[in-house]
Amino acid sequence: MGSSLILHHYQLSPFSEKIRLMLGAADLSWKSLLVSPLPPRPATDPLTGGYRRIPVAQFGADLVCDSQLIAEEISQMSDKAYLAPSSSSQEAREFATFAESTLFFGAASLVPPKQALSELRRHLSLFDTARFIWDRLGIARETRGNLSMTDGAKRFRKALADVDERLQGEFLFGEQPSHADFALYHPLWFLSQVGAVPLSPKVTRLNAWYSRMSEFGHGQHSRISARDALAVAAASQPRGVLPEFRDHPDVGQEVIISPTDYAKVGTRGQLAGVSEQRWILRRETGRFGTVHVHFPRKGYRISSKG
């Protein structure tokens, strides 16, 4: 991998918690760059080209977007194949998708508004709190569709009872934690830590599982400043693109890559490589040199620049 991992994240970000916990499970050292919950992000935006989701993992001049692809990187760094989404069974991948969509918005629907506001005000100014709430309301409208908050809460409680019933071992799909375990953990963490709503005592196996997962912690990490993270990018060259990743008809074309579900801001650049799992976008930043921005193919679309 070469460069050490710099995680661009913020404390209340549930998908960041997923990655922080995975770094703990993988027993990896990493650098922590705390960023704003909302753009602009002076140390992230110039490198990623406006991609607005968090977390982002930085390896020198390579920026890896989306927790799914970051999980693949952590799996390779730690030589723990079972942490990678691509190593999961079809059943586990479908469960992870369910946990990070339906289950997550169900958890969010159970967070008391006053508690959410109080937690936000601990970390943000009044102005940024208002911006955050307005932004997340827009995301909720994009993703929840016609599902009411009441229906979401009911489905969430039913889903937790089902998960509790299926939990027979220490983890969801075996004796080692898979990507699905971390996908399930962060909605429950959000409900517990941000919403101050504990799990029901009725789901005894799930409570025990949550305690086991929490024990992984966040690994060894230290703070890094925005200036130093940008200096790392400026002093680095992107990782080499494997020859087989360059053997795609669109490589070399100017394209836009954007999420398909929410926060659909696109990133522009030259397609540098394509694998079964990812797109690699080459960007010329000027001040910070050439960077490669990595996106998963699942959940993202590519279009011609124009």
C-alpha positions as CSV (number, residue, x, y, z in Angstrom):
1,M,0.0,0.0,0.0
2,G,2.9,2.4,0.6
3,S,1.4,5.4,2.4
4,S,-0.3,5.2,5.7
5,L,-4.0,5.8,5.9
6,I,-5.3,9.2,6.6
7,L,-9.1,9.1,7.4
8,H,-11.1,12.2,6.6
9,H,-14.1,11.9,8.9
10,Y,-16.2,13.6,11.6
11,Q,-17.2,12.3,15.0
12,L,-21.0,11.9,14.4
13,S,-20.6,10.2,11.0
14,P,-22.1,6.7,11.3
15,F,-20.2,5.4,8.1
16,S,-17.0,6.9,9.6
17,E,-17.7,4.9,12.8
18,K,-18.0,1.7,10.7
19,I,-14.5,2.4,9.3
20,R,-13.0,3.4,12.6
21,L,-14.3,0.2,14.2
22,M,-13.0,-1.9,11.3
23,L,-9.6,-0.2,11.7
24,G,-9.7,-1.4,15.3
25,A,-10.7,-4.9,14.4
26,A,-7.8,-4.9,11.8
27,D,-5.4,-3.6,14.5
28,L,-4.1,-0.9,12.2
29,S,-2.5,2.5,12.9
30,W,-3.9,5.5,11.1
31,K,-4.0,9.3,11.0
32,S,-7.2,11.1,11.9
33,L,-8.2,14.2,10.0
34,L,-11.5,15.7,11.5
35,V,-13.5,17.5,8.9
36,S,-16.8,19.4,8.8
37,P,-20.0,17.4,8.5
38,L,-20.9,19.6,5.5
39,P,-18.9,21.0,2.6
40,P,-16.8,23.1,2.2
41,R,-14.0,20.9,3.5
42,P,-10.7,22.6,2.7
43,A,-8.5,19.5,3.0
44,T,-10.9,17.1,1.3
45,D,-12.6,19.0,-1.5
46,P,-9.5,20.0,-3.5
47,L,-8.3,16.4,-3.6
48,T,-11.6,14.6,-4.3
49,G,-13.0,17.2,-6.7
50,G,-16.2,18.0,-4.7
51,Y,-17.2,14.5,-3.6
52,R,-19.3,15.3,-0.6
53,R,-19.6,12.0,1.3
54,I,-17.6,11.1,4.4
55,P,-15.5,9.1,5.2
56,V,-12.7,9.3,2.6
57,A,-9.4,7.4,3.0
58,Q,-6.3,9.1,1.8
59,F,-3.2,7.1,0.9
60,G,-0.7,9.7,-0.2
61,A,-2.1,11.0,-3.6
62,D,-4.8,8.3,-3.7
63,L,-8.3,9.1,-2.3
64,V,-10.6,6.2,-1.7
65,C,-14.3,7.1,-1.5
66,D,-17.2,5.1,0.0
67,S,-16.9,2.9,3.1
68,Q,-17.4,-0.2,0.9
69,L,-14.2,0.4,-1.0
70,I,-12.3,1.6,2.1
71,A,-13.2,-1.7,3.7
72,E,-11.5,-3.5,0.8
73,E,-8.4,-1.4,1.4
74,I,-8.4,-2.2,5.1
75,S,-8.8,-5.9,4.3
76,Q,-5.7,-5.8,2.0
77,M,-3.6,-3.7,4.5
78,S,-4.3,-6.1,7.4
79,D,-4.3,-9.3,5.3
80,K,-7.8,-10.1,6.8
81,A,-9.8,-11.2,3.8
82,Y,-12.9,-11.7,5.8
83,L,-13.3,-8.0,6.3
84,A,-13.8,-7.3,2.6
85,P,-17.3,-7.0,1.1
86,S,-16.0,-8.9,-2.0
87,S,-15.1,-11.9,0.3
88,S,-18.7,-12.1,1.7
89,S,-21.3,-14.5,0.6
90,Q,-24.3,-13.2,-1.4
91,E,-26.5,-13.5,1.7
92,A,-24.0,-11.4,3.7
93,R,-23.7,-8.8,1.0
94,E,-27.5,-8.5,0.7
95,F,-27.8,-8.2,4.5
96,A,-25.1,-5.4,4.5
97,T,-27.0,-3.5,1.9
98,F,-30.2,-3.8,3.9
99,A,-28.5,-2.7,7.1
100,E,-27.0,0.4,5.5
101,S,-30.2,1.5,3.9
102,T,-33.6,0.4,5.3
103,L,-32.2,-0.4,8.8
104,F,-30.2,2.8,9.0
105,F,-33.1,5.1,8.2
106,G,-35.2,3.1,10.6
107,A,-32.6,3.8,13.4
108,A,-32.6,7.5,12.4
109,S,-36.4,7.6,12.7
110,L,-36.1,6.5,16.4
111,V,-33.7,9.3,17.4
112,P,-35.6,11.9,19.5
113,P,-35.4,15.2,17.7
114,K,-34.4,17.1,20.9
115,Q,-31.6,14.6,21.6
116,A,-30.4,14.9,18.0
117,L,-30.4,18.7,18.2
118,S,-28.6,18.6,21.5
119,E,-25.9,16.3,20.2
120,L,-25.4,18.4,17.1
121,R,-25.1,21.6,19.1
122,R,-22.3,20.0,21.1
123,H,-20.2,19.7,17.9
124,L,-21.5,22.5,15.6
125,S,-22.4,26.2,15.6
126,L,-26.0,27.2,15.5
127,F,-25.7,28.1,11.8
128,D,-24.0,24.8,10.9
129,T,-26.6,22.9,12.9
130,A,-29.3,24.4,10.8
131,R,-27.4,23.7,7.6
132,F,-26.9,20.1,8.7
133,I,-30.6,19.5,9.5
134,W,-31.7,21.0,6.2
135,D,-29.2,19.0,4.3
136,R,-30.2,15.7,6.0
137,L,-33.9,16.3,5.5
138,G,-33.1,16.6,1.8
139,I,-31.2,13.3,1.9
140,A,-34.1,11.6,3.8
141,R,-36.5,12.7,1.1
142,E,-34.3,11.2,-1.6
143,T,-33.8,7.9,0.1
144,R,-36.8,7.1,2.1
145,G,-39.4,7.5,-0.6
146,N,-43.0,7.0,0.6
147,L,-42.0,5.2,3.8
148,S,-43.2,7.2,6.8
149,M,-41.1,7.7,10.0
150,T,-43.6,5.5,11.9
151,D,-43.4,2.7,9.4
152,G,-39.6,3.0,9.4
153,A,-39.5,2.6,13.2
154,K,-41.8,-0.4,13.1
155,R,-39.7,-2.1,10.5
156,F,-36.5,-1.3,12.4
157,R,-37.8,-3.0,15.6
158,K,-39.0,-6.1,13.6
159,A,-35.7,-6.3,11.8
160,L,-33.7,-6.2,15.1
161,A,-35.9,-9.1,16.5
162,D,-35.2,-11.1,13.3
163,V,-31.4,-10.4,13.6
164,D,-31.5,-11.4,17.3
165,E,-33.1,-14.7,16.3
166,R,-30.6,-15.5,13.6
167,L,-27.6,-14.7,15.7
168,Q,-26.3,-18.2,16.7
169,G,-22.5,-17.6,16.9
170,E,-20.3,-14.7,17.9
171,F,-20.9,-12.9,14.6
172,L,-23.5,-12.8,11.9
173,F,-22.0,-15.1,9.4
174,G,-19.4,-17.1,11.2
175,E,-16.8,-17.0,13.9
176,Q,-15.1,-13.9,12.5
177,P,-16.6,-10.5,11.9
178,S,-17.4,-9.8,8.2
179,H,-18.3,-6.6,6.5
180,A,-21.9,-7.3,7.3
181,D,-21.2,-7.1,11.1
182,F,-19.8,-3.6,10.6
183,A,-22.7,-2.6,8.3
184,L,-25.1,-3.6,11.1
185,Y,-23.1,-2.0,13.9
186,H,-23.1,1.6,12.7
187,P,-26.9,2.1,12.6
188,L,-27.1,0.7,16.2
189,W,-24.1,2.9,17.2
190,F,-25.9,6.0,15.8
191,L,-29.1,5.2,17.7
192,S,-27.2,4.6,20.9
193,Q,-24.5,7.3,20.8
194,V,-26.3,10.1,18.9
195,G,-29.9,9.2,19.9
196,A,-29.1,8.0,23.4
197,V,-31.6,5.1,22.7
198,P,-30.3,1.8,24.0
199,L,-31.1,-1.5,22.4
200,S,-34.1,-3.3,23.9
201,P,-33.2,-5.8,26.6
202,K,-35.4,-8.3,24.8
203,V,-32.8,-8.8,22.0
204,T,-30.2,-10.5,24.3
205,R,-28.0,-12.0,21.6
206,L,-27.9,-8.8,19.7
207,N,-26.9,-6.9,22.9
208,A,-24.1,-9.4,23.5
209,W,-23.0,-9.1,19.8
210,Y,-23.0,-5.2,20.1
211,S,-20.7,-5.4,23.2
212,R,-18.3,-7.7,21.4
213,M,-18.1,-5.4,18.4
214,S,-17.6,-2.3,20.5
215,E,-14.6,-3.9,22.1
216,F,-12.6,-3.7,18.9
217,G,-12.2,0.0,19.5
218,H,-10.6,2.3,16.9
219,G,-7.0,1.1,16.7
220,Q,-3.9,3.2,17.1
221,H,-4.5,6.7,15.7
222,S,-3.1,10.2,15.9
223,R,-4.3,13.5,14.7
224,I,-3.1,15.1,11.5
225,S,-3.8,18.7,10.4
226,A,-5.4,19.7,7.1
227,R,-2.3,21.4,6.0
228,D,-0.2,18.3,6.6
229,A,-2.7,16.0,4.9
230,L,-2.5,18.2,1.8
231,A,1.3,18.3,2.0
232,V,1.3,14.5,2.0
233,A,-0.8,14.5,-1.2
234,A,1.5,17.2,-2.8
235,A,4.6,15.2,-2.0
236,S,3.2,11.9,-3.3
237,Q,2.6,10.2,-6.6
238,P,-0.6,8.1,-7.1
239,R,-0.2,4.3,-6.9
240,G,0.5,2.6,-10.2
241,V,-2.5,1.4,-12.1
242,L,-2.3,-2.3,-12.9
243,P,-2.1,-3.1,-16.6
244,E,-5.3,-5.2,-16.6
245,F,-7.1,-2.1,-15.0
246,R,-6.0,0.0,-18.0
247,D,-7.5,-2.5,-20.5
248,H,-10.9,-0.9,-20.8
249,P,-12.3,1.0,-23.8
250,D,-13.1,4.1,-21.7
251,V,-9.7,4.5,-20.1
252,G,-8.3,7.9,-21.0
253,Q,-11.7,9.5,-21.5
254,E,-12.9,12.5,-19.6
255,V,-15.8,11.4,-17.4
256,I,-18.0,12.3,-14.4
257,I,-18.5,9.7,-11.6
258,S,-21.4,10.3,-9.2
259,P,-23.4,8.4,-6.6
260,T,-26.7,7.0,-7.7
261,D,-28.8,7.3,-4.5
262,Y,-28.1,10.6,-2.7
263,A,-25.5,13.4,-2.4
264,K,-25.2,12.9,-6.2
265,V,-22.5,15.5,-6.8
266,G,-20.2,14.3,-9.6
267,T,-16.4,14.2,-9.7
268,R,-14.8,15.1,-13.1
269,G,-11.5,13.7,-14.4
270,Q,-9.8,11.3,-16.7
271,L,-10.6,7.6,-16.3
272,A,-7.3,6.0,-15.4
273,G,-8.4,2.4,-14.6
274,V,-11.3,0.1,-14.2
275,S,-11.5,-3.2,-12.2
276,E,-14.4,-5.4,-11.3
277,Q,-14.9,-3.4,-8.1
278,R,-13.7,0.1,-8.8
279,W,-13.2,3.1,-11.1
280,I,-10.0,5.1,-10.8
281,L,-10.2,8.7,-11.8
282,R,-7.1,10.8,-12.5
283,R,-7.4,14.5,-11.5
284,E,-4.9,17.3,-12.0
285,T,-5.3,19.6,-9.0
286,G,-2.6,22.1,-9.9
287,R,-1.4,23.0,-6.4
288,F,-1.4,19.4,-5.1
289,G,-0.3,17.7,-8.3
290,T,-1.9,14.6,-9.8
291,V,-4.2,12.5,-7.6
292,H,-6.2,9.4,-8.2
293,V,-9.8,9.2,-6.8
294,H,-11.2,5.7,-6.4
295,F,-14.9,4.9,-6.5
296,P,-16.7,1.6,-6.1
297,R,-18.7,0.6,-9.2
298,K,-21.6,-0.5,-7.1
299,G,-23.8,2.5,-6.2
300,Y,-22.1,4.9,-8.6
301,R,-22.5,5.8,-12.3
302,I,-20.1,7.0,-14.9
303,S,-21.1,9.4,-17.7
304,S,-19.3,11.3,-20.4
305,K,-18.0,14.7,-19.5
306,G,-19.8,17.4,-21.4
